[in-house]
Amino acid sequence: MPLSTDQFVQRLSEVADPTLLCELLNITSEDILERFDDLLEERMYYLREVFDIDVEEVLGFEEEYGE
């Protein structure tokens, strides 16, 4: 007996690799962020903790190039 749509979506969310899922659905991470703008705004503090970093500083470019 096939899974119901809700059961299938639940299973898919648990086992699918996000990158592969985006590829199969033909969407980008930008598409997701645009669609869930309200969640992005709601969780901006936590997202900034993880993703808002100075890449050059982390990679040590300022030391290497004397910046």
DSSP file (Angstrom, degrees, kcal/mol; ACC not computed):
  #  RESIDUE AA STRUCTURE BP1 BP2  ACC     N-H-->O    O-->H-N    N-H-->O    O-->H-N    TCO  KAPPA ALPHA  PHI   PSI    X-CA   Y-CA   Z-CA
    1    1 A M              0   0    0      0, 0.0     0, 0.0     0, 0.0     0, 0.0   0.000 360.0 360.0 360.0 124.8    0.0    0.0    0.0
    2    2 A P        -     0   0    0      0, 0.0     2,-0.1     0, 0.0     6,-0.0  -0.237 360.0-101.0 -65.7 155.5    1.5    3.3   -1.0
    3    3 A L        -     0   0    0      1,-0.1     2,-0.0     2,-0.1     0, 0.0  -0.389  37.2-107.8 -70.4 151.4    2.2    6.0    1.5
    4    4 A S     >  -     0   0    0      1,-0.1     4,-2.8    -2,-0.1     5,-0.2  -0.333  36.9-102.7 -69.0 165.4   -0.2    8.9    1.8
    5    5 A T  H  > S+     0   0    0      1,-0.2     4,-2.6     2,-0.2     5,-0.2   0.913 123.7  49.8 -58.8 -43.8    1.1   12.3    0.5
    6    6 A D  H  > S+     0   0    0      1,-0.2     4,-2.2     2,-0.2    -1,-0.2   0.910 112.2  47.2 -62.6 -42.0    1.7   13.5    4.1
    7    7 A Q  H  > S+     0   0    0      2,-0.2     4,-2.5     1,-0.2    -2,-0.2   0.901 112.2  50.4 -66.1 -40.5    3.6   10.3    5.0
    8    8 A F  H  X S+     0   0    0     -4,-2.8     4,-2.9     2,-0.2    -2,-0.2   0.930 110.9  47.9 -63.6 -45.6    5.6   10.5    1.8
    9    9 A V  H  X S+     0   0    0     -4,-2.6     4,-2.4     2,-0.2    -1,-0.2   0.902 111.8  51.2 -62.3 -41.2    6.6   14.1    2.4
   10   10 A Q  H  X S+     0   0    0     -4,-2.2     4,-1.3    -5,-0.2    -2,-0.2   0.938 112.9  44.7 -61.1 -47.4    7.6   13.3    6.0
   11   11 A R  H  X S+     0   0    0     -4,-2.5     4,-1.9     1,-0.2     3,-0.4   0.916 112.3  52.4 -63.5 -42.9    9.8   10.4    4.8
   12   12 A L  H  X S+     0   0    0     -4,-2.9     4,-2.3     1,-0.2    -1,-0.2   0.903 107.5  51.7 -59.8 -42.2   11.3   12.5    2.0
   13   13 A S  H  < S+     0   0    0     -4,-2.4    -1,-0.2     1,-0.2    -2,-0.2   0.787 112.0  47.8 -66.6 -26.5   12.2   15.2    4.5
   14   14 A E  H  < S+     0   0    0     -4,-1.3    -1,-0.2    -3,-0.4    -2,-0.2   0.798 124.1  25.6 -84.1 -29.9   13.9   12.7    6.8
   15   15 A V  H  < S+     0   0    0     -4,-1.9     2,-0.2    -5,-0.1    -2,-0.2   0.654  94.1  99.3-112.0 -17.6   16.0   10.9    4.2
   16   16 A A  S  < S-     0   0    0     -4,-2.3     3,-0.0    -5,-0.3    -4,-0.0  -0.511  70.7-124.2 -80.0 137.9   16.6   13.2    1.3
   17   17 A D     >  -     0   0    0     -2,-0.2     4,-2.8     1,-0.1     5,-0.2  -0.651  21.8-132.6 -72.2 128.6   19.9   15.1    0.9
   18   18 A P  H  > S+     0   0    0      0, 0.0     4,-2.4     0, 0.0     5,-0.2   0.866 104.3  50.7 -55.6 -39.8   18.9   18.9    0.7
   19   19 A T  H  > S+     0   0    0      2,-0.2     4,-2.0     1,-0.2     5,-0.1   0.931 113.2  44.9 -64.5 -45.1   21.2   19.5   -2.3
   20   20 A L  H  > S+     0   0    0      2,-0.2     4,-2.9     1,-0.2     5,-0.2   0.903 111.8  53.2 -65.0 -41.2   19.7   16.6   -4.2
   21   21 A L  H  X S+     0   0    0     -4,-2.8     4,-2.3     1,-0.2    -2,-0.2   0.913 108.7  49.1 -61.7 -43.7   16.2   17.5   -3.3
   22   22 A C  H  X>S+     0   0    0     -4,-2.4     5,-2.5    -5,-0.2     4,-0.6   0.906 112.6  49.1 -61.2 -41.0   16.8   21.1   -4.6
   23   23 A E  H ><5S+     0   0    0     -4,-2.0     3,-0.7     3,-0.2    -2,-0.2   0.930 111.9  47.1 -64.7 -45.4   18.2   19.6   -7.8
   24   24 A L  H 3<5S+     0   0    0     -4,-2.9    -1,-0.2     1,-0.2    -2,-0.2   0.854 116.0  44.7 -65.7 -34.7   15.3   17.2   -8.3
   25   25 A L  H 3<5S-     0   0    0     -4,-2.3    -1,-0.2    -5,-0.2    -2,-0.2   0.510 108.7-127.4 -86.1  -5.0   12.7   20.0   -7.6
   26   26 A N  T <<5 +     0   0    0     -3,-0.7     2,-0.3    -4,-0.6    -3,-0.2   0.925  66.0 125.9  57.5  48.4   14.6   22.4   -9.8
   27   27 A I      < -     0   0    0     -5,-2.5     2,-0.2    -6,-0.1    -1,-0.2  -0.877  49.3-138.7-128.6 163.5   14.8   25.1   -7.2
   28   28 A T     >  -     0   0    0     -2,-0.3     4,-1.6    -3,-0.1     5,-0.1  -0.706  31.6-106.2-115.1 169.6   17.7   27.0   -5.6
   29   29 A S  H  > S+     0   0    0     -2,-0.2     4,-2.4     1,-0.2     5,-0.2   0.836 122.7  58.8 -63.4 -31.0   18.4   28.0   -2.1
   30   30 A E  H  > S+     0   0    0      2,-0.2     4,-2.5     1,-0.2    -1,-0.2   0.891 101.8  53.9 -63.9 -38.9   17.5   31.5   -3.1
   31   31 A D  H  > S+     0   0    0      1,-0.2     4,-2.1     2,-0.2    -1,-0.2   0.910 109.6  48.0 -59.7 -42.4   14.0   30.2   -4.1
   32   32 A I  H  X S+     0   0    0     -4,-1.6     4,-2.1     2,-0.2    -2,-0.2   0.931 111.5  49.0 -64.7 -46.1   13.6   28.7   -0.7
   33   33 A L  H  < S+     0   0    0     -4,-2.4     7,-0.2     1,-0.2    -2,-0.2   0.886 112.0  48.9 -63.4 -38.9   14.7   32.0    1.1
   34   34 A E  H >< S+     0   0    0     -4,-2.5     3,-0.9     1,-0.2    -1,-0.2   0.902 112.2  48.6 -65.9 -39.9   12.3   34.0   -1.0
   35   35 A R  H 3< S+     0   0    0     -4,-2.1     3,-0.3     1,-0.3    -2,-0.2   0.846 117.5  40.2 -69.5 -34.1    9.4   31.7   -0.3
   36   36 A F  T 3X  +     0   0    0     -4,-2.1     4,-2.3     1,-0.2     3,-0.4  -0.227  70.0 138.5-111.7  43.1   10.0   31.6    3.4
   37   37 A D  H <> S+     0   0    0     -3,-0.9     4,-2.4     1,-0.2     5,-0.2   0.842  71.1  56.3 -55.8 -37.1   10.8   35.3    3.9
   38   38 A D  H  > S+     0   0    0     -3,-0.3     4,-2.0     1,-0.2    -1,-0.2   0.892 109.0  45.7 -65.9 -39.1    8.8   35.4    7.1
   39   39 A L  H  > S+     0   0    0     -3,-0.4     4,-2.0     2,-0.2    -2,-0.2   0.877 110.5  54.5 -69.8 -37.2   10.8   32.5    8.7
   40   40 A L  H  < S+     0   0    0     -4,-2.3    -2,-0.2    -7,-0.2    -1,-0.2   0.936 110.9  44.8 -59.8 -46.9   14.0   34.1    7.6
   41   41 A E  H >< S+     0   0    0     -4,-2.4     3,-1.0     1,-0.2     4,-0.3   0.902 112.0  53.0 -64.0 -41.2   13.1   37.3    9.3
   42   42 A E  H 3< S+     0   0    0     -4,-2.0     3,-0.2     1,-0.2    -1,-0.2   0.834 119.2  33.7 -63.7 -33.9   11.9   35.4   12.4
   43   43 A R  T 3X S+     0   0    0     -4,-2.0     4,-2.3     1,-0.2     3,-0.3   0.127  79.6 119.0-110.9  19.8   15.2   33.5   12.8
   44   44 A M  H <> S+     0   0    0     -3,-1.0     4,-2.7     1,-0.2     5,-0.2   0.859  71.4  58.0 -57.0 -39.3   17.6   36.2   11.5
   45   45 A Y  H  > S+     0   0    0     -4,-0.3     4,-1.7    -3,-0.2    -1,-0.2   0.934 110.8  41.8 -57.3 -48.0   19.5   36.3   14.8
   46   46 A Y  H  > S+     0   0    0     -3,-0.3     4,-1.4     1,-0.2    -1,-0.2   0.882 113.3  52.9 -69.6 -38.7   20.4   32.6   14.7
   47   47 A L  H  X S+     0   0    0     -4,-2.3     4,-3.3     1,-0.2     5,-0.5   0.903 108.1  51.1 -63.4 -40.3   21.2   32.7   11.0
   48   48 A R  H  X S+     0   0    0     -4,-2.7     4,-1.6     1,-0.2    -1,-0.2   0.882 104.4  57.8 -64.8 -37.0   23.5   35.6   11.5
   49   49 A E  H  < S+     0   0    0     -4,-1.7    -1,-0.2    -5,-0.2    -2,-0.2   0.875 118.8  31.5 -58.1 -36.9   25.3   33.7   14.3
   50   50 A V  H  < S+     0   0    0     -4,-1.4    -2,-0.2    -3,-0.2    -1,-0.2   0.889 134.3  21.5 -89.2 -43.9   26.0   30.9   11.8
   51   51 A F  H  < S+     0   0    0     -4,-3.3     2,-1.7    -5,-0.2    -3,-0.2   0.632  94.1  89.7-108.5 -16.0   26.4   32.6    8.5
   52   52 A D     <  +     0   0    0     -4,-1.6     2,-0.3    -5,-0.5    -1,-0.1  -0.567  60.2 131.5 -90.1  79.8   27.3   36.3    9.0
   53   53 A I        -     0   0    0     -2,-1.7     2,-1.0    -3,-0.0     3,-0.1  -0.894  66.7-108.9-126.2 156.0   31.1   36.0    9.1
   54   54 A D     >  -     0   0    0     -2,-0.3     4,-2.3     1,-0.2     3,-0.2  -0.766  30.5-162.4 -83.6 104.4   33.9   37.9    7.5
   55   55 A V  H  > S+     0   0    0     -2,-1.0     4,-2.6     1,-0.2     6,-0.2   0.882  86.9  53.2 -60.2 -41.6   35.1   35.3    5.0
   56   56 A E  H  >>S+     0   0    0      1,-0.2     5,-2.3     2,-0.2     4,-0.8   0.901 109.9  48.8 -61.6 -39.8   38.4   37.0    4.5
   57   57 A E  H >45S+     0   0    0     -3,-0.2     3,-0.6     2,-0.2    -2,-0.2   0.921 112.2  47.9 -65.4 -43.8   39.1   37.1    8.2
   58   58 A V  H 3<5S+     0   0    0     -4,-2.3    -2,-0.2     1,-0.2    -1,-0.2   0.888 113.8  46.7 -64.5 -40.0   38.2   33.4    8.7
   59   59 A L  H 3<5S-     0   0    0     -4,-2.6    -1,-0.2    -5,-0.2    -2,-0.2   0.564 112.5-119.6 -81.6  -8.0   40.4   32.4    5.7
   60   60 A G  T <X5 +     0   0    0     -4,-0.8     4,-1.9    -3,-0.6     3,-0.4   0.710  66.0 140.6  81.4  20.8   43.3   34.6    7.0
   61   61 A F  H  >< +     0   0    0     -5,-2.3     4,-2.6     1,-0.2     6,-0.3   0.859  66.4  59.3 -66.0 -34.7   43.5   36.8    3.9
   62   62 A E  H  4>S+     0   0    0     -6,-0.5     5,-2.0     1,-0.2     4,-0.3   0.849 109.4  44.2 -66.0 -30.9   44.2   39.9    5.9
   63   63 A E  H >45S+     0   0    0     -3,-0.4     3,-0.6     3,-0.2    -1,-0.2   0.911 114.1  49.3 -75.0 -42.8   47.3   38.4    7.4
   64   64 A E  H 3<5S+     0   0    0     -4,-1.9    -2,-0.2     1,-0.2    -3,-0.2   0.865 121.5  33.4 -65.5 -37.6   48.5   36.9    4.1
   65   65 A Y  T 3<5S-     0   0    0     -4,-2.6    -1,-0.2    -5,-0.1    -2,-0.2   0.276 111.7-112.6-104.8   9.7   48.1   40.2    2.2
   66   66 A G  T < 5       0   0    0     -3,-0.6    -3,-0.2    -4,-0.3    -4,-0.1   0.792 360.0 360.0  68.2  29.8   49.0   42.5    5.0
   67   67 A E      <       0   0    0     -5,-2.0    -4,-0.2    -6,-0.3    -5,-0.1   0.453 360.0 360.0 -87.0 360.0   45.5   44.0    5.3
